[in-house]
C-alpha cells in the first residue's frame, strides 16, 4: 500500500470525464480521496455538453471501491466554477485539492486565429483555473491547508498552429507563481504540471502526431498521474514549480535568467553596446531561477543597491 495516500482528503478534478483528467480522478480515488469529477462533456473544441463522460468516470471509481460524485458545471464561466466548489462543500464538507485540468484545443495559427478562438480557449484554460481556484481559496485559508495543481503544457514552448493554446498555457505559469507568493505564509501549495500524453486534443493533427512518433515510451494518460499525486499530497515539498510528466519520464521545467551584460560608466547604453556584448548577454553560465518578482529584482537590480536593508519592505535587496 502506498504511504502517499489521501484518506479524508477531498479533491476536485476538472475535465475529468476523459483522458488525463479521468486518470487523475481515478488515481486520487484509488489512494483514498473523495473526488468531485467535473466535466461539461463538450467537444475538444469546446462546443456542446454531455453528462455521460463524468458519470461514467464516477461509476468506474465507485465500482473500484472509491468515493466520487459527478459535476457537470462549465468551468468556462465564473458561476460554473463557484458552483463546482460548492458541490464539493455540500457533498463532502471541505475541499483540500484542486486539480485544474480542463482544457480545449482549437488549433489555429496566425493567419486563421480569431477573437472567438482566443476567447473560448482562455475562458476554459485561464478562466477555469482562475475562478475555480478563487472559489476554493477561502475554504483552504480557513482550514489552513490546500494543494492546487495547475495544468500547463509543453505546447507553451511553441507550435505553429497552437497560438491560443500556447498563450493560455503560458498564462497558467504566471497565475501559479503569483498565487504562490500570495500563499507564502500558509500551507497552501500551488504547482504546475505539464503532461505528455496522447489525448483527443491532438487527434488528427499531424504536428502533434509527429511528436508522438518521436517517442519510444507509451503516452498513456495514467503515466502522468504519479507526478500529479505527489504535487497534490501533503508531503509535497515545493511551491511554484513547473514539472513535466509522461512516457515514464518526470522532469522539472524552469524559468531562468542569465547574469547578462552590465553596462557601466556615465554614458547611457546604446544599441552598439548590446550588439557588442551579445555573447555575454546569452551566456548561460551562472544563470538564476527566480522564485518571485521580488527575488528576481534582488538579482537584476542588485547593482543599484545603496542600502542593504532596503529589502525589508519588499524592495530591491
Steps between C-alpha positions, in 0.01 A plus 500: 500500500625847409596724792402798288130467560216750504269357763257766629607738223252645250613571144352675199628398159373706207469352154498158668259317274764391251873467444750642746233644731322168528827327582573766764160456664531121503847510656399743775195287581713184500727669755209585728379844395136594459484639149274745321520400134428813300439494126261699281540230237549729202703445186875545502442841340272603787155459349197314636444310823452137603471363854604150394882528534494630858232257606684203349822608674317511834345158445845360422644645821213369709525155345865493612398587858567873485287800592403752233223726378445646157481872427399640162564870555673702231834623634513737206282736710560648846156380609579145393824501698325628811230234467762229455673586828161519668436143386811387689395688814143369493598141424812463714521801731841631390742541210867408533618453142419669172641352182431753224517269201212606272596633161403525137703519182402665175819504299548820304803698396560872443311508170175345622490564876222738600350660809250219554778241494698692761196573718390134513848377577576755771157452661565132569877486559555833672151581626430145615823480699468857629141492621502143633807587705348824626181317601699239692747747653292625797429141606869411484598810695239426769618142546868593471572253223477457126667360193440638150636340186480715188531342157729668251653335194827476318288646220576839655851454360348550157332316215402663172125453527430509875511876552208544743581177683863598555392847613267350761749246627769763540255706703443208737861527614470867591176431687655219703807704590293796620272274708811343650622836625153575640503171693856527624413495871237226473502127436344553158730385223447569133700323232478453125489171310585473130375157385630302205226262391298406196150647536213595273620863493776400260303256286531565130775757535808398309725723712384333824501149359854552374612584852349175622684305233831639626458340841593144588282478814122470519301821534224361723316755715560288811874561476449868587320423826789429739634855465152648541443294814830604657433869432152456652626319810560648845866394475559714191817701580477763225287797405490694176680229302440379145532127444472275199369144498425235242631192320684394816699823535460760777674837470527853629448789258609844616531864402856624529693817430864545407727744687526679168694816425507788746577837343720726712621854471321830475392469136160345431506154338448492124389248241867457417569397861231231479636372169859498622411303812248261345701190589522604865126576511430147378764317704309253721778456755386609843131534414246551778152351547290777661234390749296823479503849358668630815763226483562582133540870579754420769728354235414717201540830682758402762746751351261784590505422871588792723352358822538124569202518737266633231351155443308509828197653327520274196720730291833434338734281706 
